[in-house]
Amino acid sequence: MAPELSAFEARRRANVANNTKLLKETAEIGAKMKRAAAPPPRVSAPKRRKVAAEPTPRTRVMPTRQSRRLAGGDASEGIKVEDIPIEIKDREPKRTRIGGDMALSSLQVDGNRWSDSDALASFRQGAQPGVRTFSNDDIKEEEESDEKLASLRKDMSDLGIYEGWLPNDIKITPERVYALTFHPIQDKPLVLAGDKKGTLGIFDASQPPPEYDEDDEDAKIPLPKVAAFELHTRTISSIKAPMFDHNSVFTSSYDSSIRCLDLPTQVSSQLWQPDDDGTDLGISCIDVSAEAKDIILFSTLDGSVGRIDRRAKGKTDIWGLTDNKIGGFSMHPLEPHLLATASLDRTLKIWDLRMIKGKGDDAHPTLLGEHTSRLSVSHASWSRGGRLATSSYDDTVKLYDMSEASKWKAGHQIKESAMEPVHSIRHNNQTGRWVTILKPQWQINPADGVEKFAIANMNRFVDIFDSNGKQLAQLEGEGITAVPAVAEFHPRHNWVAGGTGSGKLCLWM
């Protein structure tokens, strides 16, 4: 009896058969076209005396790209259309943000790639794709002296790629994934992802696997059900599904708005946007805390941080903290008045929201301490135990020990020595233009009690580290053809998800 084929092997054989058939048909069509287009027999023309032609000056078809100032002209002059010998196409109109509440049923993405809302119910610099940077051979001696570490590594390395569909078949969003999270529900893995054009995709990994005839070489494996809704008009920069409210999903966007999606009613409500519709405050990150359920903090691309109080009808305070972009931040999970920001000015800064200094436009939280890296800092993520993890373009992941934070009084100044990282991990963070920025994300409340965080690896893996900077695993899997750049843990379970630049989902369980 022939061994039973796996889903992947059956799909591979089906693809081989289809490709062979397609090539054969293409070759037959090409031969017919070649015969039909055969030129008539050539007739030799009478020879003519050659006349030397006058030399013609050499001309350029396309102009060399050069600024008007360097060319000796006035830089303020506009470029004339006739100077550009190519067809000019109209620019795509800028999408304006949507205000007020909206029902998701009117925002479904058309086409058969994504299903309807039923799914709710159920660069490369230095990168070497596929080359592991973490091997068991490198850590045997260390594990022999630390049985707990060895056990942790075994548990995490045992995580396998999701078996229902290959990653290339799970297209959770139409465009590149910029934000991703798990819903905190514990009985099934429900993944939410936001892309560069404002679409929110939702994938339920508990849906039954596809049914098809494995003996039929022409059989197509059905695609998984994925719900996709256009919540924003620009990049979704952050998604939060709080553990204290399973019905709500908070999203922020570069379109300067923050919205709350109510899952049971499938209505997206506007929580905040600038009073002036012409104001452009691209929001780079949001955070909520179980200790301060009605407070939402957000950061902007112009270096500001805002605080929304839902109890006071959305009262908002906005503080300008730096002249550069704040790429990411987080609140201390147990001390939500403590804020850690990561900025393009190369700094990690810790702020105390209990003490607001200055008045009016000069008001800002008290700065407790800062640390400067060689290059820009992309994100700062705070664990429950007080460890701060940052990623930076100096190719490091740094860990800071802030475990005494619960004892700090208002305005406590952190010693300069205490702001030095306790661990600095070499890590390729050169994402370039086409890969979403790599950010470390802690598991919020791990069921096994082990604090750990996930960050994508440019070699197409996801790396897992503990709070002491020890690498626990390097997750891989068949069918991963791009960097799962946006990686995150489930709040409780050891489930890990990663989103790619083409909107595909990688899932380990």
C-alpha positions in Angstrom: 0.0 0.0 0.0 1.4 3.4 -1.0 2.2 5.7 1.9 -0.4 8.5 2.3 0.8 11.8 0.8 1.0 14.9 3.0 -1.0 18.0 2.0 2.2 19.8 0.9 3.4 16.8 -1.2 0.0 16.5 -2.8 0.0 20.2 -3.6 3.5 20.0 -5.0 2.7 17.2 -7.3 -0.5 19.0 -8.5 1.6 22.1 -9.2 4.2 20.1 -11.2 1.4 18.5 -13.3 -0.3 21.8 -14.0 3.0 23.5 -14.9 3.9 20.6 -17.3 0.5 20.9 -19.0 0.8 24.7 -19.3 4.2 24.5 -20.8 3.1 22.0 -23.4 0.1 24.1 -24.4 2.3 27.2 -24.6 4.8 25.4 -26.8 2.0 24.3 -29.2 0.5 27.8 -29.4 4.0 29.3 -30.0 4.7 26.9 -32.9 1.3 27.8 -34.6 2.0 31.5 -34.2 5.5 31.1 -35.6 4.2 29.3 -38.8 1.5 31.9 -39.3 3.9 34.8 -39.0 6.6 33.4 -41.3 7.9 36.2 -43.5 7.6 35.9 -47.4 10.7 34.9 -49.3 13.3 37.7 -49.7 13.8 39.2 -53.1 17.2 40.7 -53.7 17.1 44.4 -54.7 19.4 45.9 -57.3 22.6 47.2 -55.9 22.9 50.9 -55.4 25.9 53.1 -55.1 26.6 54.1 -51.5 26.5 57.8 -50.7 28.3 59.0 -47.6 25.8 60.5 -45.2 26.4 63.7 -43.4 27.4 63.1 -39.7 24.5 63.8 -37.3 25.1 65.0 -33.8 24.6 62.5 -31.0 21.5 63.1 -29.0 20.2 61.7 -25.7 16.7 60.2 -25.7 16.3 60.6 -22.0 17.6 63.5 -19.9 20.2 62.8 -17.2 18.6 63.3 -13.7 20.1 66.6 -12.5 18.9 69.4 -10.2 18.1 72.7 -11.8 20.6 74.4 -9.4 23.5 72.3 -10.7 22.4 72.9 -14.3 22.8 76.6 -13.8 19.1 77.4 -13.8 16.7 78.8 -11.3 15.7 76.1 -8.8 12.4 77.8 -8.2 11.3 77.3 -11.8 8.8 74.6 -12.5 9.7 71.7 -14.7 8.1 71.9 -18.2 6.1 68.9 -19.4 7.9 69.0 -22.8 11.2 68.5 -21.0 10.1 65.0 -20.1 9.8 62.7 -23.2 7.6 60.2 -21.4 4.0 59.8 -20.8 2.8 61.5 -17.6 0.1 59.7 -15.7 -2.2 61.3 -13.2 -1.2 60.8 -9.6 -3.4 58.7 -7.4 -5.6 61.1 -5.3 -4.7 61.2 -1.6 -7.1 59.2 0.4 -8.8 61.2 3.2 -9.5 59.7 6.6 -13.0 58.6 7.4 -14.8 60.2 10.3 -17.5 58.9 12.6 -18.8 55.4 13.1 -19.0 52.9 10.2 -20.4 49.4 9.8 -17.9 46.9 8.5 -20.5 45.2 6.2 -20.1 48.2 3.9 -16.3 48.0 3.8 -15.7 44.5 2.8 -12.9 43.9 0.3 -14.4 42.5 -2.9 -13.1 39.5 -4.7 -12.7 35.8 -3.8 -9.4 36.2 -2.0 -11.2 37.1 1.3 -14.5 35.8 2.7 -17.2 37.7 4.3 -17.5 38.5 8.0 -18.2 34.8 8.9 -14.5 34.5 9.5 -15.0 36.7 12.6 -17.2 34.1 14.1 -15.2 31.0 13.8 16.6 45.2 2.1 18.0 42.6 2.6 21.4 43.9 3.4 23.4 41.2 5.1 20.5 38.8 5.0 21.0 35.2 4.1 17.6 33.6 3.6 17.4 30.2 5.2 20.8 30.4 7.0 20.3 29.8 10.7 22.0 32.1 13.2 21.1 30.0 16.2 22.1 26.3 16.4 21.7 23.7 19.1 25.4 22.8 18.5 26.4 26.2 19.9 24.6 25.8 23.2 25.1 22.2 24.4 27.6 23.2 27.1 25.4 26.0 28.4 22.4 23.7 28.7 24.3 21.0 30.5 24.7 23.5 33.4 21.2 24.9 33.2 18.5 22.4 33.0 15.7 25.0 33.1 17.1 26.8 30.1 17.4 23.5 28.3 13.8 22.7 29.0 12.7 26.1 27.8 14.6 25.8 24.6 13.1 22.4 23.9 9.5 23.7 24.5 10.0 26.6 22.2 11.9 24.7 19.5 9.0 22.2 19.5 6.7 24.8 18.0 5.8 23.8 14.5 4.5 25.7 11.5 0.7 25.7 11.2 -0.4 22.7 9.2 -3.7 23.8 7.8 -2.3 25.8 4.9 1.2 26.9 3.8 2.2 30.5 4.7 2.0 31.5 1.0 -1.7 30.5 1.0 -2.7 32.6 4.0 -2.9 36.1 2.6 -4.3 37.9 5.6 -4.0 41.4 4.0 -3.8 42.7 0.5 -0.7 44.7 1.1 2.4 44.6 3.3 1.7 43.9 7.0 2.7 46.8 9.3 0.9 45.7 12.5 -0.1 42.3 13.9 -1.5 40.9 17.1 -3.4 37.9 18.5 -6.8 38.2 19.9 -6.6 37.3 23.7 -9.2 34.5 23.4 -7.6 31.3 24.6 -9.6 28.5 22.9 -8.4 29.3 19.4 -5.7 31.3 17.6 -7.3 34.4 16.1 -4.8 36.7 14.3 -5.4 40.3 13.3 -3.1 42.2 10.9 -3.1 45.7 9.4 -1.5 46.7 6.1 0.0 49.8 4.5 -3.3 50.9 2.9 -5.5 50.6 6.0 -7.0 47.1 5.7 -7.6 45.0 8.7 -7.4 41.2 8.1 -8.6 38.6 10.5 -7.6 34.9 10.3 -9.1 32.1 12.4 -6.6 29.2 12.5 -9.2 26.9 14.1 -11.2 26.6 10.9 -11.2 23.0 9.5 -8.4 22.1 7.0 -9.2 22.1 3.3 -11.0 19.1 1.7 -9.9 18.0 -1.8 -9.2 14.8 -3.7 -5.6 14.1 -3.3 -5.7 11.6 -6.2 -6.9 14.3 -8.6 -3.8 16.1 -10.0 -5.9 19.0 -11.2 -7.6 19.6 -7.8 -7.0 23.0 -6.3 -6.6 23.3 -2.6 -9.3 25.7 -1.3 -8.0 29.0 0.2 -8.6 29.7 3.9 -11.3 32.1 5.0 -10.0 35.5 5.9 -12.0 38.5 6.7 -10.6 41.9 5.5 -12.1 45.3 6.1 -10.9 48.8 5.2 -10.8 50.6 8.6 -8.4 53.3 7.7 -7.3 55.2 4.5 -3.6 54.9 5.2 -1.1 52.5 6.9 -2.4 50.8 10.1 0.5 51.3 12.4 -0.7 49.5 15.5 -3.3 47.0 16.7 -4.3 46.3 20.3 -6.7 43.7 21.5 -6.8 44.1 25.3 -7.1 41.2 27.6 -9.7 43.0 29.7 -12.1 43.6 26.8 -12.4 40.7 24.3 -15.0 42.6 22.2 -12.8 45.6 21.3 -9.9 46.0 18.9 -8.1 49.4 18.9 -6.3 50.5 15.7 -4.2 53.5 14.8 -3.1 54.8 11.5 -0.9 57.2 9.5 -4.2 58.9 8.6 -4.2 60.5 12.0 -7.0 58.6 13.5 -7.6 56.0 16.3 -10.6 53.7 16.0 -12.3 51.0 18.1 -13.8 48.0 16.3 -16.6 46.3 18.2 -16.4 42.6 17.1 -20.0 41.5 18.0 -21.7 44.4 16.2 -18.9 44.8 13.6 -19.0 48.6 13.9 -15.9 50.7 13.9 -16.1 53.8 16.1 -13.9 56.8 15.9 -12.0 57.4 19.2 -9.8 60.3 18.2 -8.7 62.4 15.3 -7.3 66.0 15.1 -10.0 68.7 15.5 -8.7 70.2 12.2 -9.4 67.9 9.3 -6.4 69.3 7.5 -4.0 68.4 10.4 -1.7 65.5 9.5 -0.5 63.7 12.7 0.5 60.3 11.5 0.1 58.0 14.5 3.0 55.5 14.8 1.9 53.5 17.8 -0.8 53.1 20.5 -0.8 51.3 23.9 -3.4 50.4 26.5 -3.0 48.9 29.9 -5.1 46.6 32.1 -4.2 48.8 35.0 -5.6 51.9 33.3 -8.3 50.6 31.1 -9.8 54.0 30.1 -6.4 55.5 29.1 -5.1 55.2 25.6 -1.6 56.6 24.8 -0.4 57.2 21.3 2.8 58.5 19.6 3.1 60.4 16.4 5.5 60.7 13.5 6.4 64.3 14.5 7.7 63.3 18.0 4.6 63.9 20.1 2.8 61.7 22.6 -0.9 61.9 23.3 -3.1 60.7 26.1 -6.8 60.0 25.6 -9.1 59.6 28.7 -12.3 57.8 27.6 -13.9 58.7 30.9 -13.7 62.4 30.2 -15.4 62.1 26.8 -12.2 61.6 24.9 -10.3 64.5 26.6 -6.8 64.5 24.9 -3.5 65.9 26.1 -0.7 66.1 23.5 3.0 66.7 24.5 5.8 67.4 22.1 8.7 65.3 23.4 11.2 65.4 20.6 11.7 66.9 17.1 12.1 63.5 15.6 9.7 60.6 14.9 8.8 58.3 17.7 8.7 55.0 16.0 7.5 53.0 19.0 6.8 53.1 22.7 5.1 51.2 25.5 3.6 51.7 29.0 4.8 49.6 31.9 2.1 46.9 32.1 1.8 47.3 35.9 2.8 50.9 36.3 1.0 52.7 33.4 2.3 56.1 34.5 5.7 55.0 33.2 6.3 55.5 29.5 9.3 54.3 27.4 9.8 55.9 24.0 12.1 55.0 21.1 13.0 57.7 18.6 14.7 58.6 15.4 17.0 60.9 17.5 18.8 57.6 18.6 17.4 57.7 22.2 15.4 55.5 24.6 13.7 57.8 27.1 11.6 57.0 30.2 8.9 59.5 31.2 6.7 59.9 34.3 3.1 60.9 33.5 2.4 61.7 37.1 4.4 64.9 36.9 3.5 67.2 34.0 5.9 70.1 33.8 5.3 73.4 32.0 2.0 74.9 30.7 0.2 75.1 27.4 2.3 74.0 24.4 5.4 73.7 26.6 3.8 71.0 28.9 5.4 67.6 29.0 5.8 64.6 31.3 8.9 64.5 33.5 11.9 62.9 31.9 13.4 60.3 34.3 16.4 59.0 32.2 17.6 58.3 28.7 20.1 56.2 26.8 21.6 57.1 23.4 22.4 54.4 20.8 24.7 54.8 17.8 21.8 54.9 15.4 18.0 55.3 15.6 16.0 53.2 18.0 12.9 51.6 16.5 10.9 50.4 19.4 10.8 50.0 23.2 8.8 47.2 24.7 8.2 46.8 28.4 7.6 43.4 30.2 5.6 42.8 33.3 8.8 42.2 35.2 10.2 45.5 34.3 12.6 44.5 31.5 12.9 46.9 28.5 13.7 45.5 25.1 14.7 47.8 22.3 15.7 47.3 18.7 18.0 49.7 16.9 19.6 50.2 13.5 23.0 49.8 15.1 22.1 46.0 14.7 21.5 45.3 18.3 18.6 44.3 20.6 19.2 45.8 24.0 17.8 44.8 27.4 17.5 47.2 30.3 16.8 46.3 33.9 13.9 48.4 35.3 12.7 45.9 37.8 12.7 48.5 40.6 10.3 50.7 38.7 7.4 50.0 41.1 9.3 51.6 43.9 10.0 54.9 42.1 8.4 57.9 43.5 7.0 60.6 41.2 9.8 62.4 39.3 12.4 59.8 40.4 15.6 60.4 38.4 17.3 57.3 37.1 21.1 57.1 37.5 23.0 57.2 34.3 24.6 53.9 35.1 21.2 52.3 35.5 20.2 53.4 32.0 22.9 51.3 30.5 21.7 48.0 28.9 22.4 44.9 30.9 22.4 42.8 27.7 23.2 43.8 24.1 22.4 41.1 21.5 23.8 41.3 18.0 20.9 41.2 15.6 20.6 42.2 11.9 17.9 45.0 11.9 18.7 46.4 8.4 15.2 46.0 6.9 15.7 48.5 4.2 12.8 49.8 2.1 10.7 46.7 1.5 10.6 45.0 4.9 8.7 46.4 7.8 10.8 47.6 10.7 11.8 44.8 13.2 10.4 45.3 16.7 10.7 43.2 19.9 7.4 42.3 21.4 7.0 40.7 24.9 4.5 38.0 25.7 2.1 40.0 27.9 1.1 37.4 30.5 2.7 34.0 29.7 0.9 30.9 31.1 4.3 29.2 31.8 5.5 32.2 33.8 8.6 32.7 31.6 9.1 36.3 30.3 10.1 36.1 26.6 9.9 38.2 23.5 9.8 37.6 19.8 11.5 39.5 17.0 11.8 38.6 13.3 15.1 37.5 11.8 16.2 38.9 8.4 17.1 35.3 7.3 13.3 34.5 7.4 13.0 33.2 10.9 11.5 34.4 14.1 13.9 34.6 17.1 12.7 34.0 20.7 14.7 35.4 23.7 14.1 35.4 27.4 14.5 38.3 29.9 18.2 37.4 30.4 19.0 37.8 26.7 19.3 34.0 26.2 18.0 32.8 22.8 15.4 30.1 23.3 14.5 29.3 19.7 14.7 30.2 16.1 11.4 29.4 14.5 11.3 28.2 10.9 9.0 26.3 8.6 8.4 25.0 5.1 6.9 27.4 2.7 8.2 30.7 4.2 9.5 32.7 1.3 9.8 36.2 2.9 10.8 37.8 6.2 8.0 37.5 8.8 8.9 41.0 9.9 6.0 41.7 12.2 6.2 39.1 14.8 4.3 38.7 18.1 3.3 36.2 20.8 -0.2 35.3 21.9 -0.7 37.0 25.3 -0.9 33.6 27.2 -0.1 30.7 25.0 3.2 29.9 23.2 1.8 30.7 19.8 3.7 33.0 17.5 2.6 34.8 14.4 4.6 36.8 11.8 3.4 38.9 8.9 5.3 39.5 5.6 5.8 42.2 3.0 3.2 40.6 0.7 0.5 40.3 3.3 1.1 36.6 4.1 0.9 35.0 7.6 3.3 32.6 9.2 2.0 30.9 12.3 3.7 28.6 14.9 1.7 26.6 17.4 
